[in-house]
Amino acid sequence: MRKEVIGNAELYLGDCLELMPDAIPAMSASACVTDPPYGINTKSDGSGKLSPWGDICNSAFWYAEWFRVAKSRLRQDGCLWTCLNWRSLATFQKASCDVRWPIESLMIWDKKWIGPGGQKGLRPSYEMVALFAGEDFSIDNRGLPDVQAFKWSSIKPNGHPAEKPVALMGFLIENSTQPGEVVFDPFMGSGTTGEAAIGLDRRFVGFEQDPQWFDVACRRIEASQRQVGMFG
């Protein structure tokens, strides 16, 4: 395990399930905003001849466990926002049922860009974000629709293959937390959620087990801290 403290951010290199209970006091954070591994296209025998339903259910055990741990770190008025796509939706729903924490809303992220789709299917232009709400959570802006557009492309600014826009994560943070509150990300990747949180004057706790992306996240969040310091 490695820990880096950069201004209002605490970053941990290691397994989030092992580190979250000690890194974040119980019921102290306002939001978990994350983009976990989707676990798509898993096959029990490697050839696709067997039904993947068993793999989806097995994956749901792991999802359910990090759901439980994340929920235990959230305040009663906190929430979890987690990215997903249509292939991983079944796993998320199974895990949601297992922990008895229903998906409150499913936001469609319109990328304003059409990705590759092979020769048979439609070309994808959206992903989704699931909202899991605490008992006392509410969104103040009651005019927010469940379709939101944040332009994206095949070029990822920091090189991470699953990188998300800072504007998307910032939107989720800004509409569910207040300045000074704690936002955490169990699957930090290249640090997008952290960059967005620091830019919005939130405290941030992030976890990443890949040293390469952990180092990238440290550099991005340090740069974000400098920018906030320069421009307020």
ChimeraX commands (.cxc) that place a marker at each C-alpha (Angstrom):
marker #1 position 0.00,0.00,0.00 radius 0.5
marker #1 position 1.13,3.52,-0.82 radius 0.5
marker #1 position -0.52,6.74,0.29 radius 0.5
marker #1 position -0.08,10.18,-1.21 radius 0.5
marker #1 position -1.57,13.33,0.32 radius 0.5
marker #1 position -1.90,16.17,-2.20 radius 0.5
marker #1 position -3.67,19.19,-0.77 radius 0.5
marker #1 position -7.30,18.18,-0.15 radius 0.5
marker #1 position -6.78,14.74,-1.70 radius 0.5
marker #1 position -5.72,11.42,-0.20 radius 0.5
marker #1 position -4.72,8.83,-2.81 radius 0.5
marker #1 position -4.16,5.14,-2.06 radius 0.5
marker #1 position -2.39,2.57,-4.22 radius 0.5
marker #1 position -3.99,-0.80,-3.49 radius 0.5
marker #1 position -7.23,-2.79,-3.35 radius 0.5
marker #1 position -10.17,-0.53,-2.49 radius 0.5
marker #1 position -11.99,-3.28,-0.58 radius 0.5
marker #1 position -9.03,-3.66,1.75 radius 0.5
marker #1 position -8.31,0.06,2.13 radius 0.5
marker #1 position -11.67,1.85,2.20 radius 0.5
marker #1 position -12.71,0.88,5.77 radius 0.5
marker #1 position -9.57,2.42,7.27 radius 0.5
marker #1 position -9.16,5.32,4.84 radius 0.5
marker #1 position -12.71,6.70,5.13 radius 0.5
marker #1 position -14.53,6.88,8.48 radius 0.5
marker #1 position -17.96,5.24,8.50 radius 0.5
marker #1 position -20.82,7.45,7.35 radius 0.5
marker #1 position -18.55,10.44,6.66 radius 0.5
marker #1 position -18.51,10.90,2.87 radius 0.5
marker #1 position -21.14,12.71,0.84 radius 0.5
marker #1 position -20.69,10.89,-2.46 radius 0.5
marker #1 position -18.96,8.01,-4.16 radius 0.5
marker #1 position -18.45,8.87,-7.84 radius 0.5
marker #1 position -16.77,6.09,-9.77 radius 0.5
marker #1 position -16.23,4.19,-13.00 radius 0.5
marker #1 position -15.63,0.53,-12.06 radius 0.5
marker #1 position -14.52,-2.29,-14.37 radius 0.5
marker #1 position -17.57,-3.28,-16.39 radius 0.5
marker #1 position -16.71,-6.99,-16.60 radius 0.5
marker #1 position -18.31,-7.31,-20.04 radius 0.5
marker #1 position -18.00,-10.22,-22.48 radius 0.5
marker #1 position -16.96,-12.75,-19.83 radius 0.5
marker #1 position -17.31,-16.38,-20.88 radius 0.5
marker #1 position -17.04,-19.45,-18.67 radius 0.5
marker #1 position -15.21,-21.54,-21.22 radius 0.5
marker #1 position -13.43,-18.84,-23.21 radius 0.5
marker #1 position -15.22,-19.67,-26.45 radius 0.5
marker #1 position -18.65,-18.25,-25.86 radius 0.5
marker #1 position -20.45,-21.60,-26.24 radius 0.5
marker #1 position -21.75,-21.54,-22.68 radius 0.5
marker #1 position -24.28,-19.05,-21.37 radius 0.5
marker #1 position -22.47,-16.16,-19.66 radius 0.5
marker #1 position -25.23,-15.87,-17.04 radius 0.5
marker #1 position -23.13,-17.73,-14.46 radius 0.5
marker #1 position -20.29,-15.27,-14.98 radius 0.5
marker #1 position -22.66,-12.33,-14.62 radius 0.5
marker #1 position -23.91,-13.72,-11.30 radius 0.5
marker #1 position -20.37,-14.39,-10.09 radius 0.5
marker #1 position -19.33,-10.86,-11.01 radius 0.5
marker #1 position -22.30,-9.56,-9.06 radius 0.5
marker #1 position -20.81,-11.00,-5.84 radius 0.5
marker #1 position -17.83,-8.69,-6.23 radius 0.5
marker #1 position -19.98,-5.71,-7.21 radius 0.5
marker #1 position -22.25,-6.33,-4.23 radius 0.5
marker #1 position -19.26,-6.35,-1.88 radius 0.5
marker #1 position -17.90,-2.99,-3.00 radius 0.5
marker #1 position -21.45,-1.59,-2.99 radius 0.5
marker #1 position -21.71,-2.62,0.69 radius 0.5
marker #1 position -18.37,-1.13,1.66 radius 0.5
marker #1 position -19.02,2.09,-0.25 radius 0.5
marker #1 position -22.46,2.47,1.29 radius 0.5
marker #1 position -21.05,2.05,4.78 radius 0.5
marker #1 position -18.74,5.04,4.19 radius 0.5
marker #1 position -21.58,7.32,3.02 radius 0.5
marker #1 position -23.67,9.64,5.13 radius 0.5
marker #1 position -27.42,9.13,5.32 radius 0.5
marker #1 position -27.82,11.98,2.85 radius 0.5
marker #1 position -25.04,10.66,0.59 radius 0.5
marker #1 position -25.15,8.81,-2.71 radius 0.5
marker #1 position -23.27,6.58,-5.11 radius 0.5
marker #1 position -22.92,7.43,-8.81 radius 0.5
marker #1 position -21.40,4.61,-10.87 radius 0.5
marker #1 position -20.81,4.37,-14.60 radius 0.5
marker #1 position -21.96,1.32,-16.56 radius 0.5
marker #1 position -23.17,0.29,-20.00 radius 0.5
marker #1 position -25.95,-1.89,-21.33 radius 0.5
marker #1 position -23.80,-5.03,-21.25 radius 0.5
marker #1 position -23.01,-4.64,-17.55 radius 0.5
marker #1 position -26.51,-3.56,-16.48 radius 0.5
marker #1 position -27.58,-7.09,-15.53 radius 0.5
marker #1 position -24.59,-7.44,-13.19 radius 0.5
marker #1 position -25.38,-4.10,-11.54 radius 0.5
marker #1 position -29.04,-5.03,-11.10 radius 0.5
marker #1 position -28.17,-8.41,-9.57 radius 0.5
marker #1 position -25.73,-6.78,-7.13 radius 0.5
marker #1 position -28.27,-4.10,-6.32 radius 0.5
marker #1 position -30.84,-6.74,-5.39 radius 0.5
marker #1 position -28.29,-8.71,-3.36 radius 0.5
marker #1 position -27.45,-5.70,-1.16 radius 0.5
marker #1 position -31.05,-4.44,-1.16 radius 0.5
marker #1 position -29.96,-1.02,-2.37 radius 0.5
marker #1 position -32.10,-0.17,-5.41 radius 0.5
marker #1 position -30.98,1.90,-8.35 radius 0.5
marker #1 position -32.78,5.21,-7.86 radius 0.5
marker #1 position -32.17,6.62,-11.35 radius 0.5
marker #1 position -30.36,5.64,-14.51 radius 0.5
marker #1 position -28.81,8.58,-16.32 radius 0.5
marker #1 position -28.03,8.35,-20.02 radius 0.5
marker #1 position -24.71,9.95,-20.95 radius 0.5
marker #1 position -24.97,11.16,-24.56 radius 0.5
marker #1 position -21.38,11.27,-25.83 radius 0.5
marker #1 position -22.17,13.38,-28.92 radius 0.5
marker #1 position -19.86,10.90,-30.66 radius 0.5
marker #1 position -20.44,7.53,-32.31 radius 0.5
marker #1 position -18.08,4.73,-31.29 radius 0.5
marker #1 position -17.18,1.56,-33.20 radius 0.5
marker #1 position -19.89,-1.09,-33.31 radius 0.5
marker #1 position -18.71,-3.94,-35.52 radius 0.5
marker #1 position -20.58,-5.04,-38.61 radius 0.5
marker #1 position -23.83,-6.27,-37.04 radius 0.5
marker #1 position -24.87,-3.88,-34.31 radius 0.5
marker #1 position -25.74,-0.24,-34.09 radius 0.5
marker #1 position -22.81,2.03,-33.32 radius 0.5
marker #1 position -22.90,3.11,-29.66 radius 0.5
marker #1 position -23.23,6.78,-28.75 radius 0.5
marker #1 position -24.08,6.54,-25.05 radius 0.5
marker #1 position -23.20,5.01,-21.71 radius 0.5
marker #1 position -25.09,5.18,-18.42 radius 0.5
marker #1 position -24.62,6.28,-14.83 radius 0.5
marker #1 position -26.58,4.60,-12.03 radius 0.5
marker #1 position -27.59,6.57,-8.95 radius 0.5
marker #1 position -27.85,4.79,-5.60 radius 0.5
marker #1 position -29.37,7.11,-3.01 radius 0.5
marker #1 position -28.95,7.26,0.75 radius 0.5
marker #1 position -32.05,7.37,2.92 radius 0.5
marker #1 position -31.98,11.17,3.23 radius 0.5
marker #1 position -30.44,12.01,-0.14 radius 0.5
marker #1 position -32.10,14.43,-2.54 radius 0.5
marker #1 position -31.16,16.36,-5.67 radius 0.5
marker #1 position -31.86,20.04,-5.12 radius 0.5
marker #1 position -32.36,20.88,-8.80 radius 0.5
marker #1 position -35.65,19.14,-9.60 radius 0.5
marker #1 position -35.40,20.22,-13.23 radius 0.5
marker #1 position -32.53,17.85,-14.08 radius 0.5
marker #1 position -33.48,15.30,-16.78 radius 0.5
marker #1 position -32.04,11.78,-16.96 radius 0.5
marker #1 position -30.32,12.39,-20.30 radius 0.5
marker #1 position -27.17,14.53,-20.18 radius 0.5
marker #1 position -24.74,15.34,-23.00 radius 0.5
marker #1 position -20.98,15.54,-22.49 radius 0.5
marker #1 position -18.99,15.45,-25.72 radius 0.5
marker #1 position -16.35,12.71,-25.96 radius 0.5
marker #1 position -14.22,11.05,-28.62 radius 0.5
marker #1 position -11.85,8.17,-29.31 radius 0.5
marker #1 position -8.91,10.30,-28.11 radius 0.5
marker #1 position -8.52,10.01,-24.35 radius 0.5
marker #1 position -6.61,13.04,-22.95 radius 0.5
marker #1 position -4.66,11.01,-20.38 radius 0.5
marker #1 position -4.46,7.71,-22.23 radius 0.5
marker #1 position -6.66,5.56,-20.00 radius 0.5
marker #1 position -8.81,3.30,-22.22 radius 0.5
marker #1 position -11.92,3.83,-20.07 radius 0.5
marker #1 position -11.34,7.51,-19.27 radius 0.5
marker #1 position -14.41,9.67,-18.70 radius 0.5
marker #1 position -14.81,13.45,-19.20 radius 0.5
marker #1 position -14.02,15.71,-16.26 radius 0.5
marker #1 position -17.25,17.58,-17.07 radius 0.5
marker #1 position -19.32,14.41,-16.58 radius 0.5
marker #1 position -17.84,13.62,-13.17 radius 0.5
marker #1 position -18.06,17.29,-12.22 radius 0.5
marker #1 position -21.76,17.32,-13.07 radius 0.5
marker #1 position -22.39,14.33,-10.77 radius 0.5
marker #1 position -20.37,15.85,-7.93 radius 0.5
marker #1 position -21.85,19.33,-8.22 radius 0.5
marker #1 position -25.43,18.06,-8.15 radius 0.5
marker #1 position -25.04,15.83,-5.10 radius 0.5
marker #1 position -22.50,17.48,-2.76 radius 0.5
marker #1 position -21.49,20.82,-1.28 radius 0.5
marker #1 position -18.05,22.51,-1.17 radius 0.5
marker #1 position -15.80,21.06,1.52 radius 0.5
marker #1 position -17.54,17.67,1.59 radius 0.5
marker #1 position -15.84,14.34,0.93 radius 0.5
marker #1 position -16.07,12.61,-2.45 radius 0.5
marker #1 position -14.38,9.24,-2.97 radius 0.5
marker #1 position -13.63,6.97,-5.91 radius 0.5
marker #1 position -12.81,3.27,-5.33 radius 0.5
marker #1 position -11.63,2.84,-8.94 radius 0.5
marker #1 position -9.73,6.05,-9.55 radius 0.5
marker #1 position -8.00,5.11,-12.82 radius 0.5
marker #1 position -6.24,8.17,-14.20 radius 0.5
marker #1 position -7.85,10.48,-11.62 radius 0.5
marker #1 position -10.75,12.11,-13.47 radius 0.5
marker #1 position -13.10,12.14,-10.47 radius 0.5
marker #1 position -10.33,13.55,-8.31 radius 0.5
marker #1 position -9.57,16.34,-10.76 radius 0.5
marker #1 position -13.25,17.25,-10.91 radius 0.5
marker #1 position -13.64,17.13,-7.12 radius 0.5
marker #1 position -10.63,19.35,-6.42 radius 0.5
marker #1 position -11.77,21.84,-9.04 radius 0.5
marker #1 position -15.14,22.07,-7.25 radius 0.5
marker #1 position -13.58,22.58,-3.80 radius 0.5
marker #1 position -14.41,19.10,-2.49 radius 0.5
marker #1 position -12.14,16.86,-0.47 radius 0.5
marker #1 position -11.20,13.71,-2.35 radius 0.5
marker #1 position -10.18,10.16,-1.45 radius 0.5
marker #1 position -9.17,7.87,-4.30 radius 0.5
marker #1 position -8.07,4.24,-4.69 radius 0.5
marker #1 position -6.27,2.60,-7.61 radius 0.5
marker #1 position -4.38,-0.69,-7.72 radius 0.5
marker #1 position -2.49,-0.17,-10.99 radius 0.5
marker #1 position 0.78,1.74,-10.26 radius 0.5
marker #1 position 0.89,3.25,-13.75 radius 0.5
marker #1 position -2.52,4.90,-13.48 radius 0.5
marker #1 position -1.98,5.78,-9.83 radius 0.5
marker #1 position 1.03,7.87,-10.84 radius 0.5
marker #1 position -0.97,9.55,-13.61 radius 0.5
marker #1 position -3.75,10.34,-11.13 radius 0.5
marker #1 position -1.25,11.85,-8.68 radius 0.5
marker #1 position 0.12,14.14,-11.38 radius 0.5
marker #1 position -3.33,15.22,-12.56 radius 0.5
marker #1 position -4.62,15.95,-9.07 radius 0.5
marker #1 position -1.45,17.83,-8.16 radius 0.5
marker #1 position -1.90,19.96,-11.28 radius 0.5
marker #1 position -5.55,20.56,-10.36 radius 0.5
marker #1 position -4.52,21.65,-6.86 radius 0.5
marker #1 position -2.02,24.12,-8.34 radius 0.5
marker #1 position -4.64,25.53,-10.67 radius 0.5
marker #1 position -7.10,26.01,-7.82 radius 0.5
marker #1 position -4.36,27.71,-5.84 radius 0.5
marker #1 position -3.56,30.08,-8.69 radius 0.5
marker #1 position -7.09,30.99,-9.72 radius 0.5
marker #1 position -9.16,30.20,-6.61 radius 0.5
marker link #1:1,2 radius 0.2
marker link #1:2,3 radius 0.2
marker link #1:3,4 radius 0.2
marker link #1:4,5 radius 0.2
marker link #1:5,6 radius 0.2
marker link #1:6,7 radius 0.2
marker link #1:7,8 radius 0.2
marker link #1:8,9 radius 0.2
marker link #1:9,10 radius 0.2
marker link #1:10,11 radius 0.2
marker link #1:11,12 radius 0.2
marker link #1:12,13 radius 0.2
marker link #1:13,14 radius 0.2
marker link #1:14,15 radius 0.2
marker link #1:15,16 radius 0.2
marker link #1:16,17 radius 0.2
marker link #1:17,18 radius 0.2
marker link #1:18,19 radius 0.2
marker link #1:19,20 radius 0.2
marker link #1:20,21 radius 0.2
marker link #1:21,22 radius 0.2
marker link #1:22,23 radius 0.2
marker link #1:23,24 radius 0.2
marker link #1:24,25 radius 0.2
marker link #1:25,26 radius 0.2
marker link #1:26,27 radius 0.2
marker link #1:27,28 radius 0.2
marker link #1:28,29 radius 0.2
marker link #1:29,30 radius 0.2
marker link #1:30,31 radius 0.2
marker link #1:31,32 radius 0.2
marker link #1:32,33 radius 0.2
marker link #1:33,34 radius 0.2
marker link #1:34,35 radius 0.2
marker link #1:35,36 radius 0.2
marker link #1:36,37 radius 0.2
marker link #1:37,38 radius 0.2
marker link #1:38,39 radius 0.2
marker link #1:39,40 radius 0.2
marker link #1:40,41 radius 0.2
marker link #1:41,42 radius 0.2
marker link #1:42,43 radius 0.2
marker link #1:43,44 radius 0.2
marker link #1:44,45 radius 0.2
marker link #1:45,46 radius 0.2
marker link #1:46,47 radius 0.2
marker link #1:47,48 radius 0.2
marker link #1:48,49 radius 0.2
marker link #1:49,50 radius 0.2
marker link #1:50,51 radius 0.2
marker link #1:51,52 radius 0.2
marker link #1:52,53 radius 0.2
marker link #1:53,54 radius 0.2
marker link #1:54,55 radius 0.2
marker link #1:55,56 radius 0.2
marker link #1:56,57 radius 0.2
marker link #1:57,58 radius 0.2
marker link #1:58,59 radius 0.2
marker link #1:59,60 radius 0.2
marker link #1:60,61 radius 0.2
marker link #1:61,62 radius 0.2
marker link #1:62,63 radius 0.2
marker link #1:63,64 radius 0.2
marker link #1:64,65 radius 0.2
marker link #1:65,66 radius 0.2
marker link #1:66,67 radius 0.2
marker link #1:67,68 radius 0.2
marker link #1:68,69 radius 0.2
marker link #1:69,70 radius 0.2
marker link #1:70,71 radius 0.2
marker link #1:71,72 radius 0.2
marker link #1:72,73 radius 0.2
marker link #1:73,74 radius 0.2
marker link #1:74,75 radius 0.2
marker link #1:75,76 radius 0.2
marker link #1:76,77 radius 0.2
marker link #1:77,78 radius 0.2
marker link #1:78,79 radius 0.2
marker link #1:79,80 radius 0.2
marker link #1:80,81 radius 0.2
marker link #1:81,82 radius 0.2
marker link #1:82,83 radius 0.2
marker link #1:83,84 radius 0.2
marker link #1:84,85 radius 0.2
marker link #1:85,86 radius 0.2
marker link #1:86,87 radius 0.2
marker link #1:87,88 radius 0.2
marker link #1:88,89 radius 0.2
marker link #1:89,90 radius 0.2
marker link #1:90,91 radius 0.2
marker link #1:91,92 radius 0.2
marker link #1:92,93 radius 0.2
marker link #1:93,94 radius 0.2
marker link #1:94,95 radius 0.2
marker link #1:95,96 radius 0.2
marker link #1:96,97 radius 0.2
marker link #1:97,98 radius 0.2
marker link #1:98,99 radius 0.2
marker link #1:99,100 radius 0.2
marker link #1:100,101 radius 0.2
marker link #1:101,102 radius 0.2
marker link #1:102,103 radius 0.2
marker link #1:103,104 radius 0.2
marker link #1:104,105 radius 0.2
marker link #1:105,106 radius 0.2
marker link #1:106,107 radius 0.2
marker link #1:107,108 radius 0.2
marker link #1:108,109 radius 0.2
marker link #1:109,110 radius 0.2
marker link #1:110,111 radius 0.2
marker link #1:111,112 radius 0.2
marker link #1:112,113 radius 0.2
marker link #1:113,114 radius 0.2
marker link #1:114,115 radius 0.2
marker link #1:115,116 radius 0.2
marker link #1:116,117 radius 0.2
marker link #1:117,118 radius 0.2
marker link #1:118,119 radius 0.2
marker link #1:119,120 radius 0.2
marker link #1:120,121 radius 0.2
marker link #1:121,122 radius 0.2
marker link #1:122,123 radius 0.2
marker link #1:123,124 radius 0.2
marker link #1:124,125 radius 0.2
marker link #1:125,126 radius 0.2
marker link #1:126,127 radius 0.2
marker link #1:127,128 radius 0.2
marker link #1:128,129 radius 0.2
marker link #1:129,130 radius 0.2
marker link #1:130,131 radius 0.2
marker link #1:131,132 radius 0.2
marker link #1:132,133 radius 0.2
marker link #1:133,134 radius 0.2
marker link #1:134,135 radius 0.2
marker link #1:135,136 radius 0.2
marker link #1:136,137 radius 0.2
marker link #1:137,138 radius 0.2
marker link #1:138,139 radius 0.2
marker link #1:139,140 radius 0.2
marker link #1:140,141 radius 0.2
marker link #1:141,142 radius 0.2
marker link #1:142,143 radius 0.2
marker link #1:143,144 radius 0.2
marker link #1:144,145 radius 0.2
marker link #1:145,146 radius 0.2
marker link #1:146,147 radius 0.2
marker link #1:147,148 radius 0.2
marker link #1:148,149 radius 0.2
marker link #1:149,150 radius 0.2
marker link #1:150,151 radius 0.2
marker link #1:151,152 radius 0.2
marker link #1:152,153 radius 0.2
marker link #1:153,154 radius 0.2
marker link #1:154,155 radius 0.2
marker link #1:155,156 radius 0.2
marker link #1:156,157 radius 0.2
marker link #1:157,158 radius 0.2
marker link #1:158,159 radius 0.2
marker link #1:159,160 radius 0.2
marker link #1:160,161 radius 0.2
marker link #1:161,162 radius 0.2
marker link #1:162,163 radius 0.2
marker link #1:163,164 radius 0.2
marker link #1:164,165 radius 0.2
marker link #1:165,166 radius 0.2
marker link #1:166,167 radius 0.2
marker link #1:167,168 radius 0.2
marker link #1:168,169 radius 0.2
marker link #1:169,170 radius 0.2
marker link #1:170,171 radius 0.2
marker link #1:171,172 radius 0.2
marker link #1:172,173 radius 0.2
marker link #1:173,174 radius 0.2
marker link #1:174,175 radius 0.2
marker link #1:175,176 radius 0.2
marker link #1:176,177 radius 0.2
marker link #1:177,178 radius 0.2
marker link #1:178,179 radius 0.2
marker link #1:179,180 radius 0.2
marker link #1:180,181 radius 0.2
marker link #1:181,182 radius 0.2
marker link #1:182,183 radius 0.2
marker link #1:183,184 radius 0.2
marker link #1:184,185 radius 0.2
marker link #1:185,186 radius 0.2
marker link #1:186,187 radius 0.2
marker link #1:187,188 radius 0.2
marker link #1:188,189 radius 0.2
marker link #1:189,190 radius 0.2
marker link #1:190,191 radius 0.2
marker link #1:191,192 radius 0.2
marker link #1:192,193 radius 0.2
marker link #1:193,194 radius 0.2
marker link #1:194,195 radius 0.2
marker link #1:195,196 radius 0.2
marker link #1:196,197 radius 0.2
marker link #1:197,198 radius 0.2
marker link #1:198,199 radius 0.2
marker link #1:199,200 radius 0.2
marker link #1:200,201 radius 0.2
marker link #1:201,202 radius 0.2
marker link #1:202,203 radius 0.2
marker link #1:203,204 radius 0.2
marker link #1:204,205 radius 0.2
marker link #1:205,206 radius 0.2
marker link #1:206,207 radius 0.2
marker link #1:207,208 radius 0.2
marker link #1:208,209 radius 0.2
marker link #1:209,210 radius 0.2
marker link #1:210,211 radius 0.2
marker link #1:211,212 radius 0.2
marker link #1:212,213 radius 0.2
marker link #1:213,214 radius 0.2
marker link #1:214,215 radius 0.2
marker link #1:215,216 radius 0.2
marker link #1:216,217 radius 0.2
marker link #1:217,218 radius 0.2
marker link #1:218,219 radius 0.2
marker link #1:219,220 radius 0.2
marker link #1:220,221 radius 0.2
marker link #1:221,222 radius 0.2
marker link #1:222,223 radius 0.2
marker link #1:223,224 radius 0.2
marker link #1:224,225 radius 0.2
marker link #1:225,226 radius 0.2
marker link #1:226,227 radius 0.2
marker link #1:227,228 radius 0.2
marker link #1:228,229 radius 0.2
marker link #1:229,230 radius 0.2
marker link #1:230,231 radius 0.2
marker link #1:231,232 radius 0.2
view
